[in-house]
Amino acid sequence: MTLQLDPIQEASNVSSDNSGSSGRLSDLLRPEALAFVEELVKRFAPRIEERLAARRETQARFDRGRLPEFLIETSDIRAGNWRVAPLPQDLLDRRVEITGPVDRKMVINALNSGANVFMADFEDANAPTWENVVQGQKNLYDAIRRTIRFTAPETGKSYALNEKTAVLFVRPRGLHLPERHVRYQGKAIPGALFDFGIYFFNNAHALRERGTGPYFYLPKLEGYLEARIWNDVFLFAESALDLPRGTIKATVLIETLPAAFEMDEILYELREHSAGLNCGRWDYIFSFIKKRCNDPNAVLPDRGLVTMDKGFLRAYAKLVIKTCHRRGVHAMGGMAAQIPIKDNPAENEAALARVRADKLREVTDGHDGTWVAHPGLVPIAREVFDANMPGPNQLHVLREDVQVTREDLLAIPTGARTEAGARHNIRVGIQYIESWLRGAGCVPLYHLMEDAATAEISRAQVWQWMHHRAPLEDGTTIDRERFARFVEEEMQRIRGEVGEKRFTNGRFAEARALFEALSTASSFEEFLTLPAYDKL
């Protein structure tokens, strides 16, 4: 076998998980599992590299002024009357889904949250340290077998699974992210293949024995040819483990601008394995900025004004519903990132009112379910969907009234750009990167649960406003000198908010340097997690 673990990592132990069931990496990374991952890498890593190169070529065309469009060569697929394969029983009702990282306590709390589905996230909510990646795999392994336990060291409180738990989905890393601790022929392998391969090999049969299956969320796809790779991965994996074709089910996050023009095609490629599409709103905003970064006519207002009831977000959400329901599969709504505000009842009620309004829009539009980031929001989301969706889903709501054009998918929402918005982006971006560098990929900031996607929006907006000298509402612009002043002042504010000890012992200087470099670069960096991974 030519697949190799980093020798230091191979010899190390998974840290204690407070359950008495920790073990060496060999528990999960035994030779048979690594051989399965190696075969995935041999078969599919070259195709992934080809698609990543194609992404760069597409971006170059966008940079020259060409805009995304519906593909002529796949018009017959969009016009056809095909449908995806029927869904298994445990995926018919997905009205409330909770997402979060794969740390042990979160896995237990999310599965116990009362949500229909828990999406365990190896991607945007996870800083991919080797410890996090492998311990996360172990946490899911134990959860599937219901042996997972956790005792909080600071309180002594014990956590275990309830009798009834959410259905488990797993989100592997995006195709662009490497796993540097595992190499094939001297090269880091795709993190997506490692995450999928280890999880599937270790758990697919156990999941089936418990009446469920290996279910996945696929992030950041930019088109149907990338979906085709995943479908071929699924077919190979099912055959290798002697599972029926179509056992795997996957929901694709529509969270890139190009993918919004290829929804039918993505479902078609995955039609044996599809569990629908999801409105990944935060990454979609980031992708919209990234794909149109050189377009002075595509500069967005403050992040807080780029909402699902306006412009390109409104158009793509309606198109997701129409497309999915025509093909007989679920259209999932977006994330409510709010966190309950315990020390301010008035602010808390205002935040929860925004959540209710957002979920009411989704269910009345025709979505079959929605996302929340905190267990405290599960009852609210469920209340809204229960009141307006009496059946398990709304696949019968075909939305034939919806007509979405290319121009609709490119429409810029109105709103102001403000100094306060720029400063907020700076504070959120730097604090998130700092936490990520310490190994925490899901971070509560200013009453929102932030992950990599919102940090991407933060640095992307600052870059976009500076690059195009976009006027703020007072008529001024942000140049490098003004940006440097904002950063310095916001760093002092962060110091005051987190405290001197936390600030001094943290990685704020590195986070600041990376945020500044990304925000002032002459060209737009594709993902902040790529340069950040080198510092992790």
Secondary structure as GFF3:
##gff-version 3
##sequence-region A 1 536
A	DSSP	beta_strand	3	5	.	.	.	ID=ss1
A	DSSP	alpha_helix	7	11	.	.	.	ID=ss2
A	DSSP	three_ten_helix	25	27	.	.	.	ID=ss3
A	DSSP	alpha_helix	31	63	.	.	.	ID=ss4
A	DSSP	three_ten_helix	72	74	.	.	.	ID=ss5
A	DSSP	alpha_helix	75	79	.	.	.	ID=ss6
A	DSSP	three_ten_helix	89	91	.	.	.	ID=ss7
A	DSSP	beta_strand	96	101	.	.	.	ID=ss8
A	DSSP	alpha_helix	104	111	.	.	.	ID=ss9
A	DSSP	beta_strand	117	121	.	.	.	ID=ss10
A	DSSP	alpha_helix	130	144	.	.	.	ID=ss11
A	DSSP	beta_strand	149	151	.	.	.	ID=ss12
A	DSSP	beta_strand	158	160	.	.	.	ID=ss13
A	DSSP	beta_strand	167	171	.	.	.	ID=ss14
A	DSSP	beta_strand	178	184	.	.	.	ID=ss15
A	DSSP	beta_strand	187	190	.	.	.	ID=ss16
A	DSSP	alpha_helix	191	209	.	.	.	ID=ss17
A	DSSP	beta_strand	215	218	.	.	.	ID=ss18
A	DSSP	alpha_helix	224	240	.	.	.	ID=ss19
A	DSSP	beta_strand	249	254	.	.	.	ID=ss20
A	DSSP	alpha_helix	257	260	.	.	.	ID=ss21
A	DSSP	alpha_helix	263	269	.	.	.	ID=ss22
A	DSSP	beta_strand	274	279	.	.	.	ID=ss23
A	DSSP	alpha_helix	281	291	.	.	.	ID=ss24
A	DSSP	three_ten_helix	296	298	.	.	.	ID=ss25
A	DSSP	three_ten_helix	303	305	.	.	.	ID=ss26
A	DSSP	alpha_helix	311	326	.	.	.	ID=ss27
A	DSSP	beta_strand	331	336	.	.	.	ID=ss28
A	DSSP	alpha_helix	345	365	.	.	.	ID=ss29
A	DSSP	beta_strand	369	372	.	.	.	ID=ss30
A	DSSP	three_ten_helix	375	377	.	.	.	ID=ss31
A	DSSP	alpha_helix	378	388	.	.	.	ID=ss32
A	DSSP	alpha_helix	406	409	.	.	.	ID=ss33
A	DSSP	alpha_helix	419	437	.	.	.	ID=ss34
A	DSSP	beta_strand	443	445	.	.	.	ID=ss35
A	DSSP	beta_strand	448	450	.	.	.	ID=ss36
A	DSSP	alpha_helix	452	467	.	.	.	ID=ss37
A	DSSP	alpha_helix	480	498	.	.	.	ID=ss38
A	DSSP	alpha_helix	500	505	.	.	.	ID=ss39
A	DSSP	alpha_helix	508	520	.	.	.	ID=ss40
A	DSSP	alpha_helix	529	533	.	.	.	ID=ss41
###
